[in-house]
Amino acid sequence: MTILVRLCKKGHVERHRDGRAYAYHPVQTREQHAAARMREVLSTAGDRPAVLSSFLATIDPADRAQLRRMLQGRPDG
């Protein structure tokens, strides 16, 4: 319960009354949270092209191909 209250104060979850208790739910999806973290890390990087290059070198070839399709405007390729 303590963790949920802290997450609520930080804006990561919302709560509403459900009878005498509270029901909690996330503010963002897992995917939205991951994208926000990626933006945060990239924004603090000293050499953004080096970070992106390093990232691309480590991801699965299928993910790299998907990213390429998305950048070309063909998400389902």
N, C-alpha and C positions, 0 to 999 in steps of 0.2 A: 504494500500500500504506500509506503514511504517513497518508493521509486516512482510510482505512478503520480503521486502528488508533485514530486520534483519535476518530472517530465511535463506535467501540466503547467507548472509555473514557468518553465522554459519555453513553452509553446509547441512542444512536440506532440502532445496529445490534448484532446478536448474531453470534457466530461459533461454529463447531464444527469439529472436526477432520474433514477429508475426505482420508484417506490421510496424506501428509506435509505437506499444506497445510491452510489454513483455508477454510471456506466461510462467507460473510457473507450475512446477510439483514436487512431492516429490522425494527425493533420495531413500528412503526406503519405503517398504510397511508398513502398520500398524502392521502386524505380525512381520516383521523384527525389527521395532522400539521397540515393546514390548519385544522381546527377548533380544535386546541390553540393555534395561533398567533393565531387570531381571539379566543379567550378571553383570551390573554395581553395582547393589545393593548387589548381592552375593559377589562380589569381595571386597566390603568394610565391609562386616560382620565380626565381631570378631569371632563368633562361627558358622561357615557355616553349620555343621550338625544340630544345633539347629534351624537355619533359615529354612533349607529345611524341617525339621520335622514339624515345625510350619506351614509352607506353605501347606504341604500335609494334615495336620489336618483340614485345612480350605477350601480346594477345594471340589467341587462336586464329589461324588463317581464315576460318569461316567467319569469325567476328570481324576481321579486317576486311573481308570481301563485303560483308553486310554494311559496314561503315562506308566503304567506297560507294556502294549503291545508294546509300542514303544521301551522301554528299552530292551525288550526281542527280538526285531527285527521283530515284527509283527505289523506294523503301522495300518493296517485295521482290525486286529483281527477277 
